[in-house]
Amino acid sequence: MTRLSQELATRTPDKLGRLASQDQPAEIKPLTRALDTLLQRLGIAMESQKKFIADASHELRTPLASLQIQTQLVEQSLGTGREAGALTELKAGVKRASHLVEQLLMVSRLEAGGAHDPHTLLHLQEIVRQVTIDLIPYANTRKINLGVEHMDAAMIMGSEYHLYILVRNLIDNAVRYTPFGGRVDVAIRSHKNGTLLEVEDSGPGIPSKERERVFDRFYRCMVPQAAGSGLGLAIVKQVTELHQAEVRLEDSHRLKGLKVSVIFKQPKGSQSDLIFQ
């Protein structure tokens, strides 16, 4: 026990390898194995954190540099009659940077304590209705016809905060990547195994070969219509995993763009059982 304690005392965040188990009494080995498992999980978490910080630093460098340039352009335009255009560009840059920071904070919160957020029975249609109302002003600025195409009553087990994030990212992504004057439809449908949430748009869609990669952080499709953060679908994937749900990307045959579907399992032993019978 003394040797094991001494060995643990030498461990540092960059030195989390397996503990020496030779010559240990049989009674100590289960403890050593448990500690090895814990150290392995800590190592994985540390590597994930390092990668996240490196990625975030890299991604923030570009918008911050752009803001500096745009601020200089505003200064240079004073008294020339071009102030309004320069300020418009600066505001757009601030908005893009703010969106990226907001997405990064969401990812951080999901990773830090997502699995521990309490899950309760929720009315999914209420969350979808609220998010849609919140995003209509943004859709209007892009002349996007955003609306609810179908809405079944549905109760699911989950975190209200996380599900709001999921729905907001799905609809925001659809509006962001759909060209001006397009259409985005949201639907909730009763499904034989639970509840189906669908978001369809009339945008350019995502090529089949890229549909797995778009769930990676900071991956952006070659779509010219919008400059996204590359985190929206990565956040969606995280939330679906926390809720044991499934997300699918398909072609929208109705709107000719992309259709994103999230399938939530039916809560067992709840009043929602009546909805799906």
Summary of the structure (lengths in Angstrom):
residues: 277
radius of gyration: 23.7
end to end distance: 58.7
largest distance: 82.8
contacts: 797
relative contact order: 0.10
helix: 53%
strand: 17%
